[in-house]
Amino acid sequence: MSGPALEALDREGRGTLVDGAGIVLRRDALVTLAAFLALTTILPHALLLRRRPEDLGPGIIISPDTRRAGRIPPGQSRTRKWPVLDAGGPPRIDLAQWRLEIKGLIDKPIRFSWEQFKQLPTVKVFADFHCVTRWSRLGNLWEGVSTRELVRQIGPVSPQARFVMAYGYDFGWTTNLPLEMFLAEDALIATHHDGEPLTLEHGAPARLVVPLLYAWKSAKWLAGIEFLERDKAGFWERNGYHMHGDPWREERFGY
């Protein structure tokens, strides 16, 4: 309403509300209106959370885990929120200075500026998201640059490369993963989530997303990618987390 509401009773004894603009609403109509407004606000988000692969339109990459009969891995519980977890808090990132450095076993190291990165072809990926701290968020719609597209842009990766190290802007943070997981069809460097640009707390401007592994492998605030011949432990892996991190095998810890 546009002004303070004044309550009155009509001849049938049912309440009406008169707002400051002189608009009269019967109480039963007001309840209906309130319910409608609540549904138009809440329902789209609820539908998104309950969305199934078969409900999506063409052109969206479907992560294979979303086709499982039971989509929640062992030891996990579903959340409809998106908890914020990181090792040391979000870094300050100036987009004018942002660079994504690609190095290691490739023909020539390359650095993308933010403007260059935004020009790359993008994809949308429908995937679930499993955190090692035992929560799972189902039905996420990510948008960004496919890791396969990134490799097409930089040229061939050496046949000797078998692993990847991802670097974050958050104070030297790193995480390792197998090359095959990095190049999975549903893996991408995401800039958007559920139709909105990523927020800083969730990894803006760009984060790695590898849906088939626990979420700590999906490095936030991505700063670089290095292609390696041998596996090398990243930040959490050096502190006891599993080198691989498959949620369906509960590969949480390496001891």
Buried (B, 14 or more C-beta within 10 A) or exposed (E): EEEEEEEEEEEEEEEBBBBEEEEEBBBEEBEEEEEEEEEEEEEEEEEBBEBEBEEBEEEBBBBEBBEEEEBBBEEBEEBEEBEEEBBEEBBEBEEEEBEBBBBBBBEEEBEBBBEEBBEBEBBBBBBBBBBBEEBBBBBBBBBBBBBBBBBEBBEEBEEEBBBBBBBBBBEEBBBBBBBEBBBBBBBBBBBBBBEEEBEEEBBBBBBBBBBBBBBBBBBBBBBBBBBBEEBBBBBBBEEEBBBBBBBEEBBBEBE
